[in-house]
Amino acid sequence: MCGRYVTVTSVQAIEKRFQVTAGPDYTDAPAPPNTNVSHGDLAPIVTGDRPGALQTMQFGFTPSWAKKQFYMINARSEGDHNADNQPGYRGAMGILQKPMFRQSIRTRRCLVIADAFIEGPQREKLAKPYVVYARDGQRPFALAGIWDEWADSTTGELIRSFAIITTTACDVLNNIGHHRSPVLLHPEDERTWIDPVTPLSDVTALLRPIPDGTLNAYPIDPGIKNPRLNGTSLLQPVGQRVFPECDYDLHQSLDMFGMGESRAKRRRDSESEAGQSRLF
């Protein structure tokens, strides 16, 4: 499961990383930073029908045929197969047959842009949260997603929404005690994933577990489970990393540079806004 994630990279940096442009419709929606992306939030994605555009959609998927809104945050790549979440599962991808997802997995795939994601043990969940991030320091990265457009029959409002696809747990999620991982796309596979003409066999081949050694994590305050809370203070470590590291400080990177702010700018802002409360 991946129910919360982090997107704090500036729009300009996202445009450069993914070779996209934020259009006029993007400016009508909240832009990063968001250290606690939760269901119902608008967040940046890239879709196959507009591969050159940076868009925002609602996190929490509702299929076009639904009579009511669902807010499905995740789509299991194995569907009802692999009920025990065996890490070595290599069988059929049940997402292809699930009525909820079978159309979108074929024609409406997207890149979900994230700097990190939040996960906890299967039992305690976000009562014992961890920030999970790329060990090589590369961010933002793309999680595999699907999207659809749903019309509210009572208001006529069109809601475009997305879900993150999950697969079996990698090493760091296993160490945390969680049974699922989001599908993390390699940069060279991102365009293949969203291309509508990609053969279905190639699409399902990308629904593979994250290679061991790719991610790391550290514990944070359980205040993150409140979807109304935000700010990089939520990402402050409260314990040691799952795997020891000596040369990379994720929290400092997100806090100081994630919003396109330098230390000098932060200092000037602090001096000029003395006595005022700032979100970040």
C-alpha positions as MATLAB code, in Angstrom:
seq = 'MCGRYVTVTSVQAIEKRFQVTAGPDYTDAPAPPNTNVSHGDLAPIVTGDRPGALQTMQFGFTPSWAKKQFYMINARSEGDHNADNQPGYRGAMGILQKPMFRQSIRTRRCLVIADAFIEGPQREKLAKPYVVYARDGQRPFALAGIWDEWADSTTGELIRSFAIITTTACDVLNNIGHHRSPVLLHPEDERTWIDPVTPLSDVTALLRPIPDGTLNAYPIDPGIKNPRLNGTSLLQPVGQRVFPECDYDLHQSLDMFGMGESRAKRRRDSESEAGQSRLF';
ca = [
       0.000    0.000    0.000;
       1.096    3.581   -0.630;
      -1.387    5.937    0.985;
       0.751    9.031    1.602;
       3.664   10.478   -0.296;
       5.841   13.565   -0.631;
       6.122   16.005   -3.537;
       8.217   19.085   -2.764;
      10.324   19.582   -5.896;
       9.583   22.885   -7.625;
       7.417   22.908  -10.735;
      10.376   24.176  -12.766;
      12.555   21.257  -11.651;
       9.772   18.760  -12.391;
       9.393   20.231  -15.888;
      13.106   19.789  -16.534;
      13.301   16.271  -15.081;
      10.325   14.904  -17.025;
      10.593   17.129  -20.115;
       7.091   18.548  -19.663;
       5.458   21.961  -19.388;
       2.893   23.006  -16.818;
      -0.073   24.374  -18.761;
      -2.624   27.037  -17.773;
      -4.840   24.454  -16.069;
      -1.998   23.553  -13.725;
      -1.919   27.035  -12.205;
      -5.516   26.639  -11.004;
      -4.503   23.841   -8.658;
      -2.218   23.667   -5.613;
       1.386   23.110   -6.660;
       4.169   21.505   -4.642;
       5.332   21.534   -1.915;
       3.181   18.916   -0.191;
       4.875   16.695    2.363;
       1.692   14.761    3.105;
      -0.160   14.017   -0.147;
      -3.370   12.269    0.932;
      -6.517   11.000   -0.783;
      -8.507   13.875   -2.219;
      -5.422   16.062   -2.741;
      -4.457   17.403   -6.152;
      -0.981   16.272   -7.161;
       1.276   16.439  -10.262;
       1.197   13.656  -12.849;
       2.066   13.051  -16.513;
      -0.344   11.097  -18.722;
      -0.045    9.245  -22.026;
      -2.676   11.343  -23.805;
      -0.740   14.554  -22.989;
       2.857   13.364  -22.554;
       4.331   16.860  -22.833;
       2.110   18.422  -20.172;
       2.433   18.536  -16.406;
      -1.061   18.130  -14.977;
      -2.674   17.853  -11.582;
      -5.280   15.259  -10.700;
      -6.986   14.086   -7.549;
      -5.261   11.323   -5.598;
      -7.972    8.695   -5.148;
      -9.225    6.839   -8.210;
     -12.831    6.622   -9.398;
     -13.598    4.760  -12.664;
     -15.702    6.532  -15.287;
     -18.637    4.093  -14.915;
     -18.990    4.435  -11.129;
     -22.246    5.708   -9.634;
     -20.401    7.247   -6.698;
     -16.901    8.482   -5.918;
     -14.493    5.835   -4.588;
     -11.105    7.419   -3.685;
      -9.141    4.233   -4.450;
      -5.552    5.197   -3.666;
      -3.900    1.943   -4.788;
      -4.365   -0.725   -7.452;
      -2.813   -4.142   -6.771;
      -0.885   -5.299   -9.826;
      -1.598   -8.960   -8.953;
      -5.284   -8.311   -8.378;
      -6.758  -11.161   -6.333;
      -3.768  -13.388   -7.046;
      -0.917  -13.677   -4.531;
      -3.199  -13.261   -1.526;
      -0.246  -13.937    0.788;
       1.895  -11.212   -0.824;
       4.736  -13.608   -1.536;
       7.787  -11.545   -2.582;
       8.747  -14.082   -5.228;
       5.379  -14.020   -7.008;
       5.760  -14.091  -10.799;
       2.239  -15.105  -11.849;
      -0.607  -13.411  -13.690;
      -1.319   -9.712  -13.225;
      -4.913   -9.648  -12.031;
      -5.173   -5.898  -12.544;
      -5.889   -6.693  -16.208;
      -9.201   -8.342  -15.270;
     -10.324   -6.198  -12.342;
     -13.432   -4.236  -13.458;
     -12.243   -1.222  -11.451;
      -8.927   -0.955  -13.309;
      -8.963   -3.050  -16.494;
      -9.723   -0.153  -18.860;
      -7.307    2.323  -17.325;
      -4.388   -0.128  -17.189;
      -4.798   -0.508  -20.959;
      -5.360    3.091  -22.047;
      -4.925    5.551  -19.160;
      -1.574    5.143  -17.472;
       0.335    7.935  -15.783;
       3.529    8.901  -13.994;
       2.931    9.851  -10.366;
       5.669   12.298   -9.424;
       7.099   11.890   -5.928;
      10.184   12.743   -3.883;
       9.501   10.050   -1.283;
       6.580    8.104    0.143;
       5.309    7.378    3.630;
       4.715    3.874    4.927;
       4.398    2.022    8.196;
       4.235   -1.569    9.440;
       1.221   -3.602    8.352;
      -0.179   -3.669   11.890;
       0.666   -0.165   13.217;
       0.380    1.594    9.830;
       0.885    5.354   10.139;
       1.013    5.140   13.902;
       4.645    4.170   13.235;
       5.507    5.938    9.968;
       8.675    5.957    7.868;
       9.818    8.175    5.015;
      10.945    5.911    2.154;
      13.334    7.450   -0.364;
      15.813    6.585   -3.131;
      19.219    5.673   -1.712;
      21.067    7.263   -4.646;
      19.507   10.629   -3.831;
      17.753   10.920   -7.178;
      14.453   12.728   -6.919;
      11.798   13.272   -7.966;
      11.036    9.802   -9.297;
       7.992    8.321  -11.012;
       5.591    5.793   -9.531;
       3.396    3.815  -11.924;
      -0.176    5.038  -11.877;
      -3.507    4.786  -13.669;
      -6.143    7.478  -14.059;
      -9.719    8.045  -15.197;
     -12.353   10.766  -15.502;
     -15.622   10.534  -13.575;
     -18.704   12.745  -13.888;
     -20.713   13.555  -10.764;
     -24.314   12.967  -11.879;
     -25.693   15.382   -9.289;
     -23.458   18.366  -10.132;
     -22.056   17.566  -13.578;
     -18.533   18.131  -12.265;
     -15.787   16.177  -14.049;
     -13.213   14.742  -11.666;
      -9.931   13.377  -13.018;
      -8.311   11.073  -10.500;
      -5.491    8.544  -10.187;
      -4.238    5.579   -8.164;
      -0.730    4.257   -7.527;
      -0.069    0.664   -8.598;
       1.460   -1.618   -5.962;
       3.430   -4.838   -6.040;
       5.207   -7.082   -3.546;
       7.448   -5.570   -0.895;
      11.122   -4.816   -1.483;
      13.858   -5.156    1.153;
      13.267   -1.883    2.967;
       9.471   -2.378    3.123;
      10.021   -5.897    4.437;
      12.304   -4.485    7.132;
       9.664   -1.922    8.094;
       7.132   -4.743    8.310;
       4.938   -3.746    5.386;
       3.688   -6.206    2.775;
       3.417   -3.993   -0.331;
       5.481   -1.493   -2.335;
       4.480    1.000   -5.020;
       5.779    0.218   -8.503;
       8.816    2.456   -9.010;
       9.607    3.045  -12.685;
      13.166    3.227  -13.998;
      13.639    6.539  -15.862;
      14.208    4.726  -19.155;
      10.828    2.983  -18.779;
       8.734    6.056  -17.953;
       7.733    6.927  -21.519;
       7.089    3.282  -22.339;
       4.720    3.098  -19.381;
       2.526    6.023  -20.436;
       2.616    5.403  -24.205;
      -0.901    4.235  -25.219;
       0.504    1.968  -27.975;
       2.818    0.006  -25.672;
       1.881   -3.695  -25.961;
       0.080   -5.017  -22.910;
       2.782   -7.636  -22.375;
       5.373   -4.841  -22.098;
       3.120   -2.929  -19.710;
       2.768   -5.865  -17.337;
       6.513   -6.548  -17.552;
       7.068   -3.192  -15.852;
       4.915   -4.190  -12.869;
       7.883   -5.687  -11.104;
       9.131   -5.334   -7.518;
      11.652   -2.630   -6.678;
      15.187   -4.101   -6.735;
      16.699   -4.585   -3.297;
      19.152   -1.838   -2.383;
      17.209    0.862   -4.246;
      15.411    2.455   -1.296;
      16.037    3.364    2.299;
      13.839    4.755    5.076;
      13.859    6.418    8.478;
      11.116    6.832   11.119;
       9.201   10.097   11.567;
       6.617   11.472   13.965;
       3.145    9.853   13.690;
       1.639   13.326   13.302;
       1.943   12.644    9.562;
      -1.184   10.466    9.771;
      -3.284   13.629   10.123;
      -3.977   14.558    6.474;
      -4.522   18.193    7.450;
      -0.932   18.583    8.644;
       1.847   19.589    6.275;
       5.390   20.975    6.267;
       8.916   19.577    6.189;
       8.983   19.430    9.996;
       6.849   16.295    9.574;
       9.811   14.653    7.826;
      12.257   15.213   10.691;
      13.906   11.880   11.654;
      13.018   10.449   15.053;
      15.303    7.409   14.742;
      17.936    5.671   12.642;
      17.685    4.670    9.004;
      16.661    1.115    8.183;
      19.985    0.661    6.370;
      22.968    2.700    7.664;
      24.214    5.527    5.459;
      26.933    8.068    6.051;
      26.846   10.534    3.191;
      23.277   11.552    2.431;
      20.823   13.555    4.543;
      17.351   13.365    2.984;
      15.596   15.584    5.504;
      18.082   18.416    5.056;
      17.794   18.101    1.277;
      13.998   18.225    1.322;
      13.851   20.981    3.905;
      16.406   23.336    2.362;
      16.180   22.734   -1.355;
      12.961   20.866   -2.085;
      11.001   24.060   -2.664;
      13.757   25.726   -4.710;
      14.987   27.661   -1.670;
      18.624   28.150   -0.725;
      19.919   28.527    2.818;
      20.604   32.233    2.147;
      17.018   32.807    0.981;
      15.654   30.969    3.999;
      17.792   33.147    6.277;
      16.628   36.371    4.574;
      12.996   35.286    4.811;
      13.427   34.471    8.477;
      14.963   37.878    9.201;
      12.303   39.787    7.255;
       9.394   37.847    8.721;
      10.492   37.798   12.341;
       7.601   36.958   14.586;
       5.463   35.591   11.759;
       4.509   31.929   11.382;
       5.647   30.153    8.180;
       4.449   26.779    6.965;
       7.915   25.624    5.906;
];
